[in-house]
Amino acid sequence: MRSTVSSSPVDGSPLIPPINFFEEKVREVALGPIIIEMLNRSRSMSGDRAEIFELLVSEFLKGDATLLYNLRDEDARLALKILLHAFEHSVRPPDVDGTDWNDAQALIRRRICKLSREARELPEDIHVRVYCDDFRIYGSGGLADVFRGSTVAEGTPVALKKLRVLRLAQPSQAQRLLQDFHREIMVWRTIPPHRFLLPFLGITSGAPGIADQCMVSPWMEKGTIISYIDELTTQPEVSSALLTQLVDQWLFEIISGISHLHFSGIVHGDLRGANIFLHKDGSIRIADFGIAVIEHVGSSYTRAQPAGTVPWKAPELLYSDDDTLLRPTKASDIYAFACVCVERRTSFSDQTNGIRAGTQGPSRRKASASKENGGSPVGDK
């Protein structure tokens, strides 16, 4: 079997864990006789650790998905580690059906996200150390609040997205919320980096000042594109011509980020001004991947309620009687982008005055808007 595993740019060795990782970890946990058999079969063939790794990945992709999704605890963490390594280093199992590598990679991503959701497990290397001594809520959505914190090592400002309703929910609802939270984490983790997408830094559990699990991302001091444009319009030195030029540049950056998502097999699903932020260098960062959809996986997509924000949703997502047709698509993302163009070039704006998820600086909206919403940012649903 010819190995297709990428090589290290330093020493040429395969970018996979050493063979003793599998020998020790697989025997420590009850991952099942299938994986042990894969190890024994591959060793009897050549002992090549790259082949062993490929066989494991192939089993997770072609084997019984129910078996994979039923893994728990250490079993699930081991499977996540194997699949994540395959995804991040473009390991192509030779016997996986299909000639399009994008489809195969999308399937690996789906396995990662669903396994994390079902098992409520996350990779061991995803944790970052932060602290929070500012308990103001800088952004709110239907399910989460955003706080400002700092990394322990460098003191870099970060945004902490915390599920607000988790402790108040009924046990069954809390489990569903936590599962969706884990799915969002893994979708965000597996999106290839891009200048105009908000980076995912990791998660923190039990950070000083915030006991709950939070997603961590860079702090966007300039806030959302909505609040920043509102601020610019109050500055006499900013002419209409200059503002139009800035908005056109930002719209170009937004569609560049969305194009990258689509090329990577991801549909955003909730593109709007409140989920678009400004970096300190003045460039765009798209955020909020809570309802992002993985394309090319041939799976059904149903929700108890339509996801996303109504004014930015394509008509076919609003008026269908069939829940399976409520799945966001690349086309519906482009419709939402067109709404953002109208939103930013006309008086039409995001009347929700908040964010569903993401990061933003303190609200710069007019006092009357804050008063109408109880004096603090509120979510969109």
C-alpha positions in Angstrom: 0.0 0.0 0.0 1.4 3.3 -1.0 1.5 5.9 1.7 -0.1 9.3 1.0 0.6 10.9 4.3 2.3 14.3 4.2 5.9 14.6 5.2 7.4 16.9 7.8 9.1 19.9 6.2 11.9 19.4 8.7 13.0 15.8 8.6 10.8 14.2 5.9 9.1 11.9 8.5 5.3 11.3 8.2 3.2 13.8 10.1 1.5 11.2 12.3 1.9 10.1 15.9 4.6 7.5 16.6 3.5 3.8 16.4 3.7 3.4 20.1 0.9 5.9 20.4 -1.5 3.4 18.8 0.1 0.4 20.5 -0.3 1.9 24.0 -3.5 4.0 23.7 -5.6 1.4 21.8 -4.8 -1.2 24.4 -5.5 1.2 27.3 -9.1 1.9 26.1 -11.9 -0.3 24.8 -11.9 1.1 21.3 -13.0 -2.2 20.0 -11.7 -5.3 18.2 -12.0 -3.6 14.8 -9.1 -1.2 15.6 -6.9 -3.9 17.1 -7.5 -6.0 14.0 -6.5 -3.0 11.9 -3.3 -2.7 13.8 -2.5 -6.4 13.5 -3.3 -6.5 9.8 -1.2 -3.5 8.9 1.8 -4.8 11.0 1.6 -8.1 9.2 1.7 -6.3 5.9 4.6 -4.0 6.4 4.7 -2.4 9.9 4.6 1.0 8.2 3.0 3.3 10.7 1.6 5.5 7.9 -0.3 2.5 6.6 -1.6 1.8 10.1 -2.8 5.4 10.4 -4.5 5.2 7.0 -6.3 2.0 7.9 -7.6 3.6 11.1 -8.9 6.6 9.3 -10.4 4.5 6.5 -12.2 2.4 9.1 -13.7 5.5 10.7 -14.9 6.7 7.3 -16.1 3.5 5.7 -17.0 1.5 8.7 -20.2 1.7 10.8 -20.6 5.3 11.6 -23.0 4.4 14.5 -20.1 2.5 16.2 -17.9 5.6 15.9 -20.6 8.0 17.2 -21.3 5.7 20.1 -17.8 6.0 21.4 -17.4 7.8 24.8 -14.8 9.1 27.1 -11.2 8.0 26.3 -12.4 6.1 23.3 -14.0 9.2 21.8 -11.0 11.4 22.5 -8.7 8.9 20.8 -10.9 8.7 17.7 -11.1 12.5 17.6 -7.3 12.7 17.8 -6.9 10.3 14.9 -9.5 12.0 12.7 -8.2 15.5 13.5 -4.7 14.5 12.6 -5.9 13.0 9.3 -7.9 16.2 8.5 -5.2 18.7 9.4 -2.5 16.9 7.5 -4.6 15.8 4.5 -4.2 12.1 5.1 -6.0 10.4 2.1 -7.0 6.8 2.8 -6.4 5.0 -0.5 -9.6 2.9 -0.3 -12.1 5.7 0.5 -14.8 5.9 -2.1 -14.8 9.0 -4.3 -12.2 10.7 -6.4 -12.8 14.2 -5.0 -10.6 14.9 -2.1 -12.8 17.8 -1.0 -15.7 15.3 -0.5 -13.5 13.0 1.5 -12.2 15.9 3.7 -15.8 17.1 4.2 -16.7 13.6 5.4 -13.8 13.6 7.8 -14.9 17.0 9.1 -18.5 15.7 9.5 -17.2 12.7 11.5 -15.2 15.0 13.7 -18.0 17.4 14.4 -20.7 14.8 15.0 -18.4 12.6 17.2 -17.6 15.6 19.3 -21.2 16.5 19.5 -22.5 13.0 20.4 -19.8 12.2 22.9 -19.5 15.7 24.3 -15.8 15.4 24.0 -13.1 17.8 22.7 -9.5 17.4 21.7 -6.9 17.6 24.5 -4.9 20.2 22.8 -7.7 22.7 22.4 -7.5 24.3 25.9 -6.0 27.8 26.4 -5.3 29.5 29.7 -7.1 32.8 30.2 -8.5 34.9 33.0 -11.4 37.3 33.2 -11.7 40.3 35.6 -14.2 42.2 33.6 -17.8 41.0 34.1 -19.5 43.3 31.7 -21.4 41.6 28.9 -20.1 43.0 25.7 -22.4 41.0 23.4 -25.4 38.7 23.8 -27.2 36.3 21.6 -30.1 33.9 22.1 -28.0 31.4 24.0 -24.6 33.0 24.8 -22.9 36.0 26.3 -19.5 37.4 25.4 -17.1 38.6 28.0 -13.6 40.2 27.7 -10.6 38.3 29.1 -6.9 38.0 28.7 -4.4 35.2 28.0 -2.4 34.2 31.0 0.9 34.0 29.1 0.9 37.3 27.2 -2.0 39.2 28.6 -3.5 39.5 25.1 -7.1 40.6 25.1 -9.5 37.8 24.0 -13.3 37.4 23.7 -14.9 34.6 25.8 -18.2 33.2 24.5 -20.1 31.5 27.2 -23.4 29.6 27.1 -25.7 31.8 29.2 -28.7 29.4 29.5 -26.9 26.2 30.2 -27.3 26.2 34.0 -31.0 27.3 33.8 -32.1 24.8 31.2 -33.8 21.5 31.8 -31.3 18.5 31.8 -32.4 17.3 28.4 -32.2 20.8 26.9 -28.8 21.5 28.6 -27.4 18.3 27.0 -28.6 19.4 23.6 -27.2 22.9 24.1 -23.8 21.5 25.1 -23.8 19.2 22.1 -24.5 22.1 19.8 -21.8 24.1 21.5 -19.2 21.3 20.9 -20.3 21.1 17.3 -19.7 24.8 16.8 -16.3 24.5 18.4 -15.2 21.7 16.1 -16.6 23.4 12.9 -14.7 26.5 13.8 -11.6 24.5 14.6 -11.6 22.8 11.3 -12.1 25.9 9.1 -8.8 26.6 7.3 -7.3 30.0 8.5 -8.1 33.1 6.4 -7.4 36.7 6.9 -11.0 37.8 6.9 -12.3 35.1 9.2 -12.2 35.4 13.0 -9.6 32.9 14.3 -10.5 30.2 16.8 -7.9 30.2 19.6 -9.4 27.4 21.7 -11.6 26.9 24.8 -11.1 27.5 28.4 -12.8 25.7 31.3 -13.0 27.2 34.8 -11.2 30.4 33.9 -10.7 32.7 36.8 -13.8 34.8 37.0 -15.9 32.5 34.7 -16.5 29.0 35.8 -18.2 27.7 32.6 -16.6 26.5 29.4 -16.0 29.3 26.9 -14.9 29.6 23.3 -11.9 31.9 23.0 -11.2 34.2 20.0 -9.2 37.4 19.5 -10.8 40.6 20.8 -12.2 42.9 18.2 -11.7 46.4 19.7 -13.5 48.2 16.9 -16.7 46.2 17.3 -19.1 45.2 14.6 -19.2 46.7 11.2 -22.6 48.2 12.3 -21.3 50.0 15.4 -18.1 51.1 13.6 -20.0 52.7 10.7 -22.4 54.3 13.1 -19.3 55.8 14.9 -17.8 57.0 11.6 -20.9 58.8 10.6 -20.6 61.0 13.7 -17.1 62.2 12.7 -17.2 65.4 10.6 -13.8 64.5 9.0 -15.2 61.3 7.5 -16.8 62.4 4.2 -19.5 60.4 2.4 -17.1 59.6 -0.4 -14.5 58.2 2.1 -17.2 56.2 3.9 -18.4 54.7 0.6 -14.9 53.8 -0.3 -14.4 52.0 3.1 -17.7 50.2 2.8 -16.9 49.0 -0.7 -13.5 47.6 0.6 -15.2 45.9 3.5 -17.8 44.3 1.2 -15.0 42.9 -0.9 -13.3 41.5 2.2 -16.6 39.9 3.3 -17.2 38.1 0.1 -13.6 37.0 0.0 -14.0 35.4 3.4 -17.3 33.8 2.4 -15.7 32.5 -0.8 -13.0 30.9 1.3 -15.6 29.2 3.5 -17.4 27.9 0.4 -14.2 26.6 -1.1 -13.5 24.8 2.2 -17.0 23.2 2.1 -18.6 25.3 4.7 -21.8 27.3 4.5 -22.0 30.2 7.1 -25.7 30.2 7.4 -26.1 33.5 9.4 -24.2 36.2 7.6 -25.2 39.7 8.6 -23.7 42.9 10.0 -23.9 41.8 13.6 -21.6 38.9 12.8 -19.0 40.9 11.0 -16.3 42.6 13.0 -13.4 45.1 12.4 -9.9 44.2 13.3 -7.6 46.9 14.7 -6.0 47.2 11.3 -9.4 48.1 9.8 -10.0 44.8 8.0 -13.0 42.5 8.3 -13.3 39.4 10.5 -16.4 37.2 9.9 -17.6 35.4 13.0 -20.4 33.1 14.4 -20.3 29.6 13.0 -23.0 28.3 15.3 -25.3 27.1 12.5 -22.6 26.6 9.8 -23.3 23.7 7.5 -20.8 21.2 6.1 -21.4 20.6 2.4 -21.0 17.4 0.4 -21.9 15.0 3.1 -25.3 13.7 1.8 -27.0 14.1 5.2 -30.4 15.4 6.1 -30.7 18.7 7.9 -33.6 19.4 10.1 -34.3 21.9 12.9 -37.2 22.4 15.2 -37.1 26.1 14.2 -35.5 27.7 11.1 -32.0 28.9 12.0 -30.5 32.2 11.1 -31.9 35.7 11.2 -35.1 36.4 9.2 -34.3 39.7 7.3 -31.1 38.1 5.9 -32.6 34.7 5.0 -33.3 33.6 1.4 -37.0 33.1 0.7 -36.6 29.4 0.1 -35.5 29.0 3.7 -38.5 30.8 5.0 -41.5 29.4 3.2 -40.8 25.7 2.8 -43.2 23.2 4.2 -40.4 20.6 4.2 -37.9 20.9 7.1 -35.2 19.1 5.0 -35.2 22.2 2.7 -34.4 24.6 5.5 -30.7 23.7 5.2 -28.6 26.9 4.4 -26.7 26.7 1.2 -24.0 28.6 -0.7 -26.8 30.3 -2.6 -28.5 31.4 0.6 -25.2 32.8 1.9 -24.9 34.9 -1.3 -28.5 36.2 -0.7 -27.5 37.1 2.8 -24.4 38.9 1.4 -26.6 40.9 -0.9 -28.7 41.9 2.2 -25.4 43.0 3.9 -24.6 45.1 0.8 -28.0 46.8 1.1 -27.6 47.1 4.9 -24.3 48.8 4.6 -25.1 51.1 1.7 -28.6 52.3 2.8 -30.4 53.1 6.0 -31.5 49.5 6.4 -29.7 48.1 9.4 -29.6 45.3 11.9 -32.5 46.1 14.2 -31.6 43.3 16.6 -28.9 45.5 18.2 -26.8 42.5 19.2 -25.0 39.4 18.2 -26.0 35.8 18.2 -22.4 34.8 18.8 -19.0 36.3 18.3 -17.1 39.2 19.8 -17.6 42.9 19.8 -16.5 45.9 21.8 -18.9 47.8 24.1 -22.0 48.9 22.2 -21.6 52.3 20.5 -25.2 52.5 19.4 -27.4 55.5 20.2 -28.6 55.8 23.8 -32.3 55.5 22.6 -31.6 52.1 21.1 -29.9 50.9 24.3 -32.8 52.2 26.4 -35.3 50.3 24.3 -33.4 47.1 24.9 -33.0 47.5 28.7 -29.7 49.3 28.6 -27.6 46.4 27.3 -27.0 44.5 24.1 -29.5 41.8 23.4 -29.6 38.8 21.2 -31.5 38.2 17.9 -33.7 35.5 19.3 
